Amino acid sequence: MLHRTKNFIRTTLLGGVIVILPTMILIFAFKWLFGIVDDAIRPLTDLVVNNIALPKRYDQMIATAIVLAVIVAGCFLVGLVIRTRLGQWIYNALESSLLVKAPGYKMVKETVNQFLGRKVSPFSSVALVRLYENQTKVTAFITDRHDNGTVTVFVPTGPNPTSGFIYHINEQYVHPINVSVEDAMRSVISCGAGSEKLIKGLKPDV
């Protein structure tokens, strides 16, 4: 009982850290960007603030609004460039050669995509798979189906669901369950804690 309690606390804490850490990196990254832009356009913000006939208590609010407007405009302009073929090529080259080597870049990018709803999951559904054709089952995500009856699945490793193994298995050993990809991901991140939905979703005769 004590071992199960310790395991639950450890895996739950780890799952929380994995969720919070990318968010904190994103916040600090934005704060860093805000500081750079604020310093760069300080003469402009001072000029605007000094020429607007508003109470002094609004000065900081106006300066912050200007910095945010410049950041938004900059993002828009970069977005326009990226939409072109040349811009996309430059971005891909820059990302593959430099950005991916920056600590935390991948986590920040994935977090932003998740927040904006742009991250499309490559997984079509969740399944419990009998890899060795016995009663041992593993959590897997179905990624493709083939005409010869074979199913391609991705079996993630906890607590990092972005790493794992790819298997091509006969369909009879793949048992889809009515569980969302998000619920299954949470189970993987927490090293199996909270797998009740997965187990309950399996048919009794499997």
Rosetta blueprint (number, residue, H / E / L):
1 M L
2 L H
3 H H
4 R H
5 T H
6 K H
7 N H
8 F H
9 I H
10 R H
11 T H
12 T H
13 L H
14 L H
15 G H
16 G H
17 V H
18 I H
19 V H
20 I H
21 L H
22 P H
23 T H
24 M H
25 I H
26 L H
27 I H
28 F H
29 A H
30 F H
31 K H
32 W H
33 L H
34 F H
35 G H
36 I H
37 V H
38 D H
39 D H
40 A H
41 I L
42 R H
43 P H
44 L H
45 T H
46 D H
47 L H
48 V H
49 V H
50 N H
51 N L
52 I L
53 A L
54 L L
55 P L
56 K H
57 R H
58 Y H
59 D H
60 Q H
61 M H
62 I H
63 A H
64 T H
65 A H
66 I H
67 V H
68 L H
69 A H
70 V H
71 I H
72 V H
73 A H
74 G H
75 C H
76 F H
77 L H
78 V H
79 G H
80 L H
81 V H
82 I H
83 R L
84 T L
85 R H
86 L H
87 G H
88 Q H
89 W H
90 I H
91 Y H
92 N H
93 A H
94 L H
95 E H
96 S H
97 S H
98 L L
99 L H
100 V H
101 K H
102 A L
103 P L
104 G L
105 Y H
106 K H
107 M H
108 V H
109 K H
110 E H
111 T H
112 V H
113 N H
114 Q H
115 F H
116 L L
117 G L
118 R L
119 K L
120 V L
121 S L
122 P L
123 F L
124 S L
125 S E
126 V E
127 A E
128 L E
129 V E
130 R L
131 L L
132 Y L
133 E L
134 N L
135 Q L
136 T L
137 K L
138 V E
139 T E
140 A E
141 F E
142 I E
143 T E
144 D E
145 R E
146 H L
147 D L
148 N L
149 G L
150 T E
151 V E
152 T E
153 V E
154 F E
155 V E
156 P E
157 T L
158 G L
159 P L
160 N L
161 P L
162 T L
163 S L
164 G E
165 F E
166 I E
167 Y E
168 H E
169 I E
170 N E
171 E H
172 Q H
173 Y H
174 V E
175 H E
176 P E
177 I E
178 N L
179 V L
180 S L
181 V H
182 E H
183 D H
184 A H
185 M H
186 R H
187 S H
188 V H
189 I H
190 S L
191 C L
192 G L
193 A L
194 G L
195 S L
196 E H
197 K H
198 L H
199 I H
200 K H
201 G L
202 L L
203 K L
204 P L
205 D L
206 V L
